């Protein structure tokens, strides 16, 4: 667990400190007391360094504490150990050492040497930095993590205050260091933190580490629209190092992305998709406020959605391929049924002609053969037209509107009718399900075939329009028109098939026509339309 190793080292040094202090107090002569006092310096110099390492790891800065830096921080504690054990030769730690018996029990009397000042300054610096790190972590932590940090903070602060009172000669008991006794209180506080708040089981991760390690780009702007911070992912995306980006206004920083700059100008929480270096990003602006609800600035998050877009494109291509296969099977069945009827009729008539020839009815046979030839030519022409018209009805990578436009241009070129396609900007790629796209193309194809064969029209118009959560497609011609009831009862003009295709796509089809007034086919299909913020509207 983060912080557990330095915590164990700190408690081991506290144990040495406490045992050494007990044996020093129990010693009767000065050399014995000095030996155990020297041993206590393992705790004096080691505990502050262990506390600093503990605070760094617990507050989320453990990556800073490399072995080289730890060795550099340990230089003064190691020199302190050397100075303590060689003090009789130079007096850097203690001077004028004697056995002071003026109190309730004998203690070591001394004056501090010059190195003792260095030791005290470095040790207290370590401790104050450690407490500052923990205090900062507690201030930034959520209310769930704050109690455990406070338990650690209070536990480490108690021995520090006791040690300061001893060094500054503010102890209530003269010349007696109460710090080892204060370790007992620290132990109670830390034990409470371990068992009540799971001190080392649930360690709060520093938010700065999370932000620095985010894959998403993150930029923070102040209330004036100036960049105040950005993480490494945003630096790579924008091509701006943080040192140059901080302080720049939104417009200047996002100039290469007009869509993103426009999103910023709206001033609300919205999102837009942008492209950068061949990758897709979902850019989202969020408002920042303090605990009182006062505006602090805005946050821009750039989330890489390239993989999702690629997956969506692959899925769409697979769905379109599946829809094409299904439509191919349908066309095969319809061709089989139509040709089957013609071939069956030809077979029956051929046998009848054979019998006529056998009976010598040559004139009747010639008339029957002439009828068969006419029927065969008409069937051949119908099959060729059917196949010719069916080929374009496949939605490829270009999308539905591209296929519609090409189909209308080919229809106009082959049959000499004027065609018009309007409202293509309404239909976005992926707005219709692939199967619905195929059904719509087939409906348009069937309607155009009816115009060519029956309407005697001069022009055809296909219009796309949004009607709430539905896409409306209007197919109008200026031909002779017909009576829909009569045509429907007769099963002509493929009306039943067109209705079935619209129903299979989850929509509906309406036919408006009258003799001499042309024909108007109205198709309504559900779709997924994106609003101005880039959010998807579900079909109604």
C-alpha positions as CSV (number, residue, x, y, z in Angstrom):
1,X,0.0,0.0,0.0
2,X,1.3,3.5,-0.7
3,X,2.9,4.9,2.5
4,X,3.0,1.5,4.3
5,X,6.7,1.0,3.9
6,X,7.9,4.4,5.2
7,X,5.2,4.1,8.0
8,X,6.8,0.7,9.1
9,X,10.3,2.3,9.0
10,X,9.1,5.3,11.0
11,X,7.5,3.0,13.7
12,X,10.7,0.9,13.9
13,X,12.8,4.1,14.5
14,X,10.2,5.3,17.0
15,X,10.7,1.9,18.8
16,X,14.5,2.4,19.0
17,X,13.9,6.0,20.2
18,X,11.5,4.9,22.9
19,X,13.7,2.0,24.2
20,X,16.8,4.1,24.1
21,X,15.1,6.9,26.1
22,X,13.9,4.4,28.7
23,X,17.3,2.9,29.1
24,X,18.9,6.3,29.2
25,X,16.6,7.3,32.1
26,X,17.4,4.0,33.9
27,X,21.2,4.4,33.6
28,X,22.9,5.4,36.8
29,X,26.2,6.9,35.4
30,X,27.0,9.4,32.7
31,X,28.7,7.0,30.2
32,X,25.7,4.7,30.2
33,X,23.3,7.6,29.7
34,X,25.4,9.0,26.8
35,X,25.5,5.6,25.0
36,X,21.7,5.2,25.1
37,X,21.3,8.9,24.2
38,X,23.5,8.3,21.1
39,X,21.4,5.4,20.2
40,X,18.3,7.6,20.4
41,X,19.7,9.7,17.6
42,X,18.8,7.0,15.2
43,X,15.2,8.0,16.0
44,X,16.0,11.7,16.2
45,X,17.4,11.9,12.7
46,X,15.5,9.0,11.0
47,X,11.9,9.6,12.1
48,X,11.6,13.1,10.4
49,X,12.9,11.6,7.1
50,X,10.6,8.6,7.3
51,X,7.7,11.0,8.0
52,X,8.5,13.0,4.9
53,X,8.7,9.9,2.8
54,X,5.3,8.8,4.3
55,X,3.7,12.1,3.5
56,X,5.0,12.2,-0.1
57,X,3.7,8.7,-0.9
58,X,0.4,9.2,0.9
59,X,-0.3,12.6,-0.7
60,X,0.4,11.1,-4.2
61,X,3.9,12.4,-4.8
62,X,5.7,9.1,-4.3
63,X,7.0,9.2,-7.9
64,X,9.2,12.2,-6.9
65,X,10.9,10.2,-4.2
66,X,13.5,8.3,-6.2
67,X,16.4,6.4,-4.6
68,X,18.9,9.2,-5.6
69,X,16.8,11.9,-4.0
70,X,16.2,9.8,-0.9
71,X,20.0,9.3,-0.6
72,X,20.4,13.1,-0.9
73,X,17.9,13.7,1.9
74,X,19.6,11.2,4.1
75,X,23.0,12.9,4.0
76,X,22.4,15.2,7.0
77,X,20.9,12.3,9.2
78,X,23.9,10.1,8.4
79,X,26.3,12.9,9.2
80,X,24.4,13.5,12.4
81,X,25.0,9.8,13.4
82,X,28.7,10.2,12.7
83,X,28.9,13.4,14.7
84,X,27.1,11.9,17.7
85,X,29.3,8.8,18.0
86,X,32.5,10.8,17.5
87,X,31.4,13.8,19.6
88,X,34.2,13.4,22.2
89,X,36.8,14.3,19.5
90,X,35.2,17.5,18.2
91,X,32.2,18.5,20.3
92,X,30.0,19.3,17.3
93,X,26.9,17.8,18.9
94,X,27.4,18.3,22.7
95,X,29.7,20.5,24.8
96,X,30.2,20.8,28.5
97,X,28.6,17.4,29.1
98,X,27.9,16.5,32.8
99,X,25.4,14.5,34.9
100,X,22.7,16.9,36.1
101,X,21.2,15.7,39.4
102,X,19.3,18.8,40.3
103,X,15.9,17.3,39.2
104,X,13.9,14.4,40.5
105,X,16.2,12.0,38.6
106,X,19.6,12.4,37.0
107,X,19.8,13.6,33.3
108,X,22.5,14.5,30.9
109,X,23.4,18.2,31.2
110,X,24.9,19.8,28.0
111,X,25.2,22.7,25.7
112,X,24.4,22.1,22.0
113,X,27.2,22.2,19.5
114,X,27.0,23.8,16.0
115,X,26.1,20.6,14.2
116,X,23.1,20.1,16.6
117,X,21.6,23.3,15.1
118,X,22.0,21.8,11.6
119,X,20.4,18.6,12.8
120,X,17.5,20.4,14.4
121,X,16.8,22.7,11.4
122,X,16.8,19.8,8.9
123,X,14.7,17.5,11.1
124,X,12.1,20.1,11.7
125,X,12.1,21.2,8.1
126,X,11.4,17.5,7.1
127,X,8.5,17.4,9.6
128,X,7.0,20.7,8.6
129,X,7.1,19.8,4.9
130,X,5.5,16.5,5.7
131,X,2.7,18.1,7.7
132,X,2.2,20.7,5.0
133,X,1.8,18.0,2.4
134,X,-0.7,16.2,4.5
135,X,-2.6,19.4,5.3
136,X,-2.8,20.2,1.6
137,X,-4.0,16.7,0.8
138,X,-6.7,16.9,3.5
139,X,-7.9,20.3,2.2
140,X,-8.2,18.9,-1.4
141,X,-9.6,15.5,-0.4
142,X,-13.2,14.5,-0.6
143,X,-15.2,14.3,2.7
144,X,-14.8,10.5,2.5
145,X,-11.0,10.6,2.5
146,X,-10.4,13.6,4.8
147,X,-10.8,11.9,8.2
148,X,-8.1,9.3,7.5
149,X,-5.7,12.1,6.4
150,X,-6.5,14.1,9.4
151,X,-5.8,11.1,11.7
152,X,-2.3,10.8,10.1
153,X,-1.8,14.6,10.3
154,X,-2.7,14.8,14.0
155,X,-0.7,11.7,14.9
156,X,2.5,13.1,13.4
157,X,2.0,16.6,14.8
158,X,1.8,15.6,18.4
159,X,5.4,14.3,18.8
160,X,6.6,17.3,16.8
161,X,5.1,19.8,19.2
162,X,6.5,17.9,22.2
163,X,10.0,17.9,20.6
164,X,9.8,21.6,19.9
165,X,8.9,22.3,23.5
166,X,11.9,20.3,24.7
167,X,14.4,22.0,22.3
168,X,13.0,25.5,23.1
169,X,13.1,24.6,26.9
170,X,9.3,25.0,27.3
171,X,8.7,21.6,28.8
172,X,6.8,21.5,32.1
173,X,9.4,19.1,33.5
174,X,12.8,20.7,33.2
175,X,15.4,18.8,31.1
176,X,13.0,15.9,30.4
177,X,12.1,15.1,26.7
178,X,8.4,14.0,26.7
179,X,8.5,13.1,23.0
180,X,8.8,9.3,23.6
181,X,5.7,9.5,25.9
182,X,3.9,11.4,23.2
183,X,4.5,8.5,20.8
184,X,1.9,6.6,22.9
185,X,-0.7,9.2,22.1
186,X,0.4,9.1,18.4
187,X,-0.1,5.3,18.4
188,X,-3.6,5.6,19.7
189,X,-4.5,8.2,17.0
190,X,-2.9,6.2,14.2
191,X,-4.5,2.9,15.4
192,X,-7.9,4.6,15.3
193,X,-7.1,5.8,11.8
194,X,-6.0,2.3,10.7
195,X,-9.0,0.4,12.0
196,X,-11.8,3.1,11.8
197,X,-10.8,4.8,8.5
198,X,-8.7,2.0,6.9
199,X,-5.7,4.4,6.8
200,X,-3.6,2.3,4.4
201,X,-6.3,0.2,2.7
202,X,-8.0,3.2,1.0
203,X,-5.4,5.8,0.0
204,X,-6.7,8.9,-1.8
205,X,-5.0,9.4,-5.1
206,X,-3.7,13.0,-5.7
207,X,-6.0,14.7,-8.3
208,X,-3.0,16.2,-9.9
209,X,-1.6,12.7,-10.7
210,X,-5.0,11.8,-12.2
211,X,-5.1,14.9,-14.4
212,X,-1.5,14.5,-15.5
213,X,-2.1,10.8,-16.5
214,X,-5.4,11.4,-18.3
215,X,-5.6,10.2,-21.9
216,X,-8.2,12.9,-22.5
217,X,-7.0,16.5,-23.1
218,X,-8.0,18.9,-20.4
219,X,-7.8,22.7,-20.5
220,X,-8.9,25.1,-17.7
221,X,-9.9,28.7,-18.6
222,X,-10.6,31.5,-16.1
223,X,-13.6,33.8,-16.2
224,X,-11.8,36.1,-18.7
225,X,-11.4,33.1,-21.1
226,X,-7.6,32.8,-20.6
227,X,-6.0,29.4,-20.3
228,X,-4.7,28.8,-16.8
229,X,-3.8,25.1,-16.9
230,X,-3.6,22.2,-19.3
231,X,-2.5,18.6,-19.0
232,X,0.2,16.8,-21.2
233,X,-2.5,15.2,-23.4
234,X,-3.9,18.7,-24.3
235,X,-0.3,20.0,-24.9
236,X,0.2,17.2,-27.5
237,X,-3.2,17.8,-29.1
238,X,-2.9,21.5,-29.4
239,X,0.8,21.6,-30.2
240,X,1.2,24.2,-27.5
241,X,3.6,23.7,-24.5
242,X,2.0,24.7,-21.2
243,X,4.5,27.5,-20.7
244,X,3.3,29.2,-23.9
245,X,-0.4,28.2,-23.7
246,X,-1.1,29.5,-20.2
247,X,-2.4,33.1,-20.3
248,X,-3.6,32.9,-24.0
249,X,-7.2,33.7,-24.7
250,X,-9.6,31.0,-26.0
251,X,-9.8,32.4,-29.5
252,X,-6.0,32.5,-30.0
253,X,-5.4,29.0,-28.5
254,X,-8.2,27.3,-30.5
255,X,-7.7,29.2,-33.8
256,X,-6.9,26.0,-35.8
257,X,-10.3,24.5,-34.9
258,X,-13.2,26.9,-35.9
259,X,-15.9,24.5,-34.7
260,X,-14.2,24.4,-31.3
261,X,-13.9,28.1,-31.1
262,X,-17.6,28.4,-32.0
263,X,-18.4,26.0,-29.2
264,X,-16.5,28.2,-26.8
265,X,-18.4,31.3,-27.9
266,X,-21.8,29.8,-26.9
267,X,-21.0,30.1,-23.3
268,X,-23.0,27.1,-22.2
269,X,-22.2,23.5,-21.5
270,X,-22.2,21.8,-24.9
271,X,-20.2,19.5,-27.1
272,X,-19.0,19.1,-30.6
273,X,-17.0,16.6,-32.6
274,X,-13.8,17.8,-34.2
275,X,-11.0,16.2,-36.3
276,X,-7.3,16.7,-35.5
277,X,-4.4,14.8,-37.0
278,X,-6.7,12.3,-38.5
279,X,-8.4,11.5,-35.2
280,X,-11.9,12.3,-34.0
281,X,-12.5,14.0,-30.6
282,X,-15.6,14.8,-28.6
283,X,-15.0,18.3,-27.3
284,X,-17.1,19.3,-24.3
285,X,-17.2,22.5,-22.3
286,X,-18.2,22.5,-18.7
287,X,-18.7,25.4,-16.3
288,X,-16.6,25.6,-13.1
289,X,-18.0,27.0,-9.9
290,X,-16.9,27.1,-6.3
291,X,-18.8,25.7,-3.4
292,X,-21.0,28.8,-3.2
293,X,-21.9,28.5,-6.9
294,X,-19.8,31.5,-8.0
295,X,-18.3,31.1,-11.5
296,X,-14.6,30.3,-11.6
297,X,-14.1,29.6,-15.3
298,X,-14.7,26.8,-17.8
299,X,-13.3,23.4,-18.4
300,X,-12.6,22.0,-21.9
301,X,-12.3,18.2,-22.2
302,X,-11.1,16.6,-25.4
303,X,-12.1,12.9,-25.5
304,X,-10.6,10.7,-28.2
305,X,-13.4,8.9,-29.9
306,X,-11.5,7.7,-33.0
307,X,-11.8,4.0,-32.1
308,X,-15.5,4.4,-31.4
309,X,-16.1,6.1,-34.8
310,X,-14.1,3.4,-36.6
311,X,-16.2,0.8,-34.8
312,X,-19.4,2.6,-35.8
313,X,-18.3,2.8,-39.4
314,X,-17.4,-0.9,-39.5
315,X,-20.8,-1.8,-37.9
316,X,-22.6,0.5,-40.3
317,X,-20.8,-1.2,-43.3
318,X,-21.7,-4.6,-41.9
319,X,-25.3,-3.6,-41.5
320,X,-25.5,-2.2,-45.0
321,X,-23.9,-5.4,-46.4
322,X,-26.4,-7.5,-44.5
323,X,-29.3,-5.3,-45.7
324,X,-28.0,-5.7,-49.3
325,X,-27.9,-9.5,-49.0
326,X,-31.4,-9.5,-47.7
327,X,-32.6,-7.3,-50.5
328,X,-30.8,-9.5,-53.0
329,X,-32.7,-12.5,-51.7
330,X,-35.9,-10.6,-52.0
331,X,-35.1,-9.6,-55.6
332,X,-34.2,-13.1,-56.4
333,X,-37.6,-14.3,-55.1
334,X,-39.5,-11.6,-57.0
335,X,-37.6,-12.4,-60.2
336,X,-38.2,-16.1,-59.7
337,X,-41.9,-15.5,-59.2
338,X,-42.2,-13.2,-62.2
339,X,-40.1,-15.3,-64.6
340,X,-41.8,-18.4,-63.3
341,X,-45.2,-17.2,-64.4
342,X,-43.9,-16.2,-67.8
343,X,-42.0,-19.4,-68.3
344,X,-45.0,-21.5,-67.1
345,X,-47.2,-19.7,-69.6
346,X,-44.7,-20.2,-72.4
347,X,-44.5,-23.9,-71.6
348,X,-48.3,-24.4,-71.7
349,X,-48.6,-22.4,-75.0
350,X,-45.6,-24.3,-76.5
351,X,-47.4,-27.7,-75.9
352,X,-50.6,-26.3,-77.3
353,X,-48.8,-25.1,-80.5
354,X,-47.2,-28.6,-80.8
355,X,-50.6,-30.2,-80.7
356,X,-51.9,-27.7,-83.3
357,X,-49.1,-28.5,-85.6
358,X,-49.7,-32.2,-85.1
359,X,-53.3,-31.7,-86.2
360,X,-52.3,-29.6,-89.1
361,X,-53.6,-26.3,-87.7
362,X,-50.7,-24.3,-89.1
363,X,-52.4,-20.9,-89.2
364,X,-53.5,-21.2,-85.5
365,X,-50.0,-22.3,-84.6
366,X,-48.4,-19.3,-86.4
367,X,-50.7,-16.9,-84.5
368,X,-49.9,-18.5,-81.2
369,X,-46.2,-18.4,-82.0
370,X,-46.5,-14.7,-82.8
371,X,-48.2,-14.1,-79.4
372,X,-45.4,-16.1,-77.7
373,X,-42.7,-14.1,-79.4
374,X,-44.4,-10.9,-78.3
375,X,-44.7,-12.1,-74.7
376,X,-41.1,-13.3,-74.7
377,X,-39.8,-9.9,-75.9
378,X,-41.9,-8.1,-73.3
379,X,-40.6,-10.4,-70.6
380,X,-37.1,-9.9,-71.8
381,X,-37.5,-6.1,-71.8
382,X,-39.1,-6.2,-68.3
383,X,-36.3,-8.3,-66.9
384,X,-33.6,-6.1,-68.4
385,X,-35.3,-3.0,-67.0
386,X,-35.8,-4.6,-63.7
387,X,-32.1,-5.6,-63.4
388,X,-31.0,-2.2,-64.7
389,X,-33.1,-0.4,-62.1
390,X,-32.2,-2.7,-59.3
391,X,-28.4,-2.4,-59.6
392,X,-28.1,1.1,-58.1
393,X,-30.3,0.3,-55.1
394,X,-27.3,-0.5,-52.9
395,X,-26.1,2.0,-50.3
396,X,-22.3,2.0,-50.2
397,X,-19.7,4.1,-48.5
398,X,-21.0,7.3,-50.2
399,X,-24.2,7.2,-48.3
400,X,-27.9,7.3,-49.2
401,X,-28.0,10.7,-50.7
402,X,-25.2,10.0,-53.2
403,X,-26.9,6.8,-54.4
404,X,-30.3,8.7,-54.7
405,X,-28.7,11.4,-56.8
406,X,-26.9,9.0,-59.1
407,X,-30.0,6.9,-59.6
408,X,-32.0,10.0,-60.6
409,X,-29.3,11.1,-63.0
410,X,-29.3,7.7,-64.7
411,X,-33.1,7.6,-64.8
412,X,-33.2,11.0,-66.5
413,X,-30.5,10.1,-69.0
414,X,-32.1,6.7,-70.0
415,X,-35.7,7.7,-70.1
416,X,-35.6,11.4,-71.0
417,X,-37.6,12.6,-67.9
418,X,-36.5,15.7,-66.0
419,X,-35.6,14.8,-62.3
420,X,-35.0,16.9,-59.3
421,X,-33.6,15.9,-55.8
422,X,-33.9,18.5,-53.0
423,X,-33.3,18.5,-49.3
424,X,-30.2,16.2,-49.3
425,X,-28.6,18.3,-46.6
426,X,-31.3,17.1,-44.2
427,X,-30.2,13.5,-44.3
428,X,-27.0,12.8,-42.3
429,X,-24.9,9.7,-42.7
430,X,-26.2,7.0,-40.3
431,X,-29.5,8.8,-39.6
432,X,-31.4,5.8,-41.0
433,X,-30.8,2.2,-40.2
434,X,-29.1,0.4,-43.1
435,X,-32.1,-1.8,-43.7
436,X,-34.3,1.2,-43.8
437,X,-32.0,2.9,-46.3
438,X,-32.3,-0.2,-48.6
439,X,-36.1,-0.2,-48.2
440,X,-36.4,3.5,-49.0
441,X,-34.2,3.1,-52.1
442,X,-36.4,0.2,-53.3
443,X,-39.5,2.3,-52.8
444,X,-38.1,5.2,-54.8
445,X,-37.0,2.7,-57.5
446,X,-40.5,1.2,-57.7
447,X,-42.2,4.6,-57.8
448,X,-39.8,5.7,-60.6
449,X,-40.6,2.5,-62.5
450,X,-44.3,3.3,-62.2
451,X,-43.7,6.8,-63.5
452,X,-41.7,5.4,-66.5
453,X,-44.2,2.7,-67.4
454,X,-47.6,4.2,-66.6
455,X,-47.6,8.0,-65.8
456,X,-46.7,9.5,-69.2
457,X,-44.9,12.2,-67.1
458,X,-42.3,14.7,-68.1
459,X,-40.7,15.4,-64.7
460,X,-40.2,13.8,-61.3
461,X,-39.3,15.5,-58.0
462,X,-37.9,13.7,-54.9
463,X,-37.8,15.8,-51.8
464,X,-36.3,15.0,-48.3
465,X,-37.6,16.9,-45.3
466,X,-37.4,16.6,-41.5
467,X,-40.7,16.2,-39.7
468,X,-39.9,16.0,-36.0
469,X,-38.3,12.6,-35.4
470,X,-39.3,11.4,-38.8
471,X,-37.8,11.7,-42.3
472,X,-40.4,12.4,-45.0
473,X,-39.6,11.6,-48.6
474,X,-42.0,13.0,-51.3
475,X,-41.9,11.5,-54.8
476,X,-44.1,13.6,-57.2
477,X,-44.7,13.4,-60.9
478,X,-46.7,15.5,-63.4
479,X,-48.2,12.5,-65.2
480,X,-51.7,11.4,-65.9
481,X,-52.4,10.0,-62.5
482,X,-54.8,7.2,-61.6
483,X,-57.5,6.1,-59.2
484,X,-55.7,4.6,-56.1
485,X,-58.7,2.5,-55.1
486,X,-59.0,0.8,-58.5
487,X,-55.2,0.3,-58.6
488,X,-55.2,-1.0,-55.1
489,X,-58.0,-3.5,-55.7
490,X,-56.3,-4.7,-58.9
491,X,-53.0,-5.1,-57.1
492,X,-51.3,-3.0,-59.7
493,X,-48.4,-0.6,-59.8
494,X,-46.6,-2.5,-57.0
495,X,-48.5,-0.6,-54.3
496,X,-48.7,-3.5,-51.9
497,X,-45.0,-4.1,-52.1
498,X,-44.2,-0.4,-51.5
499,X,-46.5,-0.4,-48.4
500,X,-44.8,-3.6,-47.1
501,X,-41.3,-2.1,-47.6
502,X,-42.3,1.1,-45.7
503,X,-43.8,-1.0,-42.8
504,X,-40.7,-3.2,-42.6
505,X,-38.6,0.0,-42.2
506,X,-40.8,1.0,-39.3
507,X,-42.6,3.7,-41.2
508,X,-45.6,4.3,-43.4
509,X,-46.5,5.1,-47.0
510,X,-49.3,7.3,-48.3
511,X,-50.4,7.6,-51.9
512,X,-52.2,10.7,-53.3
513,X,-53.2,10.6,-57.0
514,X,-56.1,11.5,-59.2
515,X,-56.8,11.2,-62.9
516,X,-55.0,14.0,-64.8
517,X,-53.3,15.4,-61.7
518,X,-50.2,13.3,-61.3
519,X,-49.1,11.0,-58.5
520,X,-47.6,11.9,-55.0
521,X,-46.0,9.2,-52.9
522,X,-45.3,10.1,-49.3
523,X,-42.9,7.9,-47.3
524,X,-42.3,8.6,-43.5
525,X,-39.5,6.7,-41.7
526,X,-38.1,7.1,-38.1
527,X,-34.6,8.3,-37.9
528,X,-31.9,9.5,-35.5
529,X,-31.3,13.2,-36.0
530,X,-28.5,15.1,-34.3
531,X,-29.4,18.5,-32.8
532,X,-27.2,21.6,-33.0
533,X,-25.2,20.6,-30.0
534,X,-24.2,17.3,-31.5
535,X,-26.5,15.2,-29.3
536,X,-28.6,12.4,-30.8
537,X,-32.4,12.6,-30.8
538,X,-34.1,9.3,-30.5
539,X,-36.8,8.5,-33.0
540,X,-40.3,9.4,-31.9
